[in-house]
Structures are given as structure tokens and as C-alpha cells.
Amino acid sequence: MSKTIKDLTAGTAGGIAQVLVGQPFDIVKVRMQTSAKGTYAGMLDCAGRILKQEGPLAFYKGTLTPLLGIGVCVSIQFGALEHTKRYFARQNLVSGRGGPDGLTLSAGQLMAAGVFAGLANSVVSGPVEHIRIRLQTQSATKPVYAGPFDAIKKISSSHGIAGIFKGQVATLWREASGYGVYFMAYELLVQREMKKKGIRRDQISPVNAVLYGAAAGYALWAIIYPIDMIKSRMQTDGFSAADGQKYKSTLDCIRTVWRTEGVNAFTRGLTPTLIRSPFANGATFLGFEMAARLLNSW
């Protein structure tokens, strides 16, 4: 099995783990991000209303899309990341940097690899998250879409490919900046332990993989949360003036939110995200590392 296929397969395992662990927190985050100011008293109020009004299964509303899509997204992320890391390792060997095998990458190289991984991933993550958010925020009593495939069909038939990719500008900014920091943080922690203990990557304990993933997740959200909020607003906005469009562009969305709701709007829904982050991101890297070890043993 080629290295690329192994990377993609291990990334898929990480993506599935991320969705299963993080989805209940994500729906609370999205509801809080996209609701009018004062709709919810806080995270617990939002979660309590979802549970009371829509039932426990509502926390996994729209899960099919991310389960399929995020699996592909994380697969692309790790595939692009590992490919770029190998490229930099070859460059290091030529220049005599990065240790005897060139595998000790600099922070700048890891950041660049993460940015590339984020941009590659955004082609899929933008549409996937758009459909997921539409399903998460639609009325429980009068839903517009019967499911993810119905949503794709209706949006594409009415608004074309641009409708499916609504919010893509914010997605590109989020993925490039966020995943640059995300993968740099994780890989630097991994390199530090390998150097300190004189061990191989596959000898790092699963517990530490989870802890490093959790730390990387916090670094990610510290950078991208305001961008993510704008992305959510754009992806729940109307497609035209006829169906209640509020924002003409990403920049207009930023200006409008700032002017009408103030700076606090850019961090609304942050609490469930911070609670979700260590579990979802720890599970992502644990899934990737364990699957990679299994695949490499074949």
C-alpha cells in the first residue's frame, strides 16, 4: 500500500472519530452563532432547549453529511500534510538540515504544510459544512430539507454551484490560517517528545497523542473562531434579497455584525467549542495515529 493511500485512510479514521465525538457540541455552537442576540441565555440554555423541543437525536442532526464529508476532509488534510512534510524532508536532506533523515521540520515548514493542508481541504469542507449548517439550523416542525442529499439537490437547482459553495471565502481564510497553526502545534509537540525521549513516532503513547491533539485544537480555535462565526452567518444567510439575504459579501457580513451586535458577537458560542475541542481534536489525532500504525504494520 502506498504512503499516500495510507495517509488518506488514516485521515479518514481520524475524521470519523472527530465527527462522532464533536457533533453534539457543534450543533450547540452553530445555533448560538447564528441566532439573534439574546435568543439563548448561554450554552446550557441552548442545549436544554434543543433537548426539550427536538429530542436527544437532534444533537446528531445533519450528521450524515459530516460523517461522509468530514471523513473525506480530514483524509485530504492529512494526505496533503504528510505529502508536504515528505517534500520538506527531502529539501532538508539536500540542504543538510532537519537531522540525519531530514524529518525534523522547522516551525515555518510545519506551518506551510498546515496551510497547504487547509487549502486543499477547503474545497470539500466548505460545501460539507454549508449543508450541515443548513440542516442544523432549519425548523424542526417545518424543515426545508428532508436530508443532506435533498438539500444539495434543492440548493444546486435553485442557485447553482455558487449556492453550494456559499461562504467559501470565509472558509478559505479559516482553513488556511487555522490549520497552519493546528498542525504546526501538534507536530512540534510530537517532535519535542521524540527528541527528548529518543523514540520513534510510533512509540509515542496514545494518551500523549490525545493531549497533543487537544492542545492543537485550542491553538486552532484561538485563531479561527471569529472567522468561523462569519462563515456560519454566511452559510445560513439567504441566497438572494427575495429569500431574506442579509449580507452582500463576507466583508459586509463582518461590518454588519460589528455595527449591529458588537464585538461580543464574534465569540458567541465559544464555550461549547472550547469544551468540544479537546475531545474532538484529541480523537482526530488518536484515530489518525492508531490507524497509521496499523496500516504501517501491514
Salt bridges, closest charged atoms under 4 A:
ASP7 OD2 - ARG86 NH1 2.99
ASP26 OD1 - LYS29 NZ 3.36
ASP26 OD2 - ARG132 NE 3.59
ASP45 OD2 - ARG49 NH2 3.19
GLU54 OE2 - ARG31 NH1 2.97
GLU54 OE1 - LYS61 NZ 2.70
GLU82 OE2 - LYS85 NZ 3.18
GLU129 OE2 - ARG132 NH2 3.91
GLU129 OE2 - ARG174 NH2 2.89
GLU129 OE1 - LYS231 NZ 2.87
ASP150 OD2 - LYS154 NZ 3.15
GLU175 OE1 - ARG174 NE 3.07
GLU187 OE1 - LYS85 NZ 3.17
GLU187 OE1 - ARG201 NH1 2.93
GLU193 OE2 - LYS197 NZ 3.11
ASP202 OD1 - ARG200 NE 3.07
ASP228 OD2 - LYS29 NZ 2.92
ASP228 OD1 - ARG174 NH1 2.62
GLU261 OE2 - ARG233 NH1 2.93
GLU261 OE1 - ARG268 NH2 3.08
GLU289 OE2 - ARG201 NH2 2.97
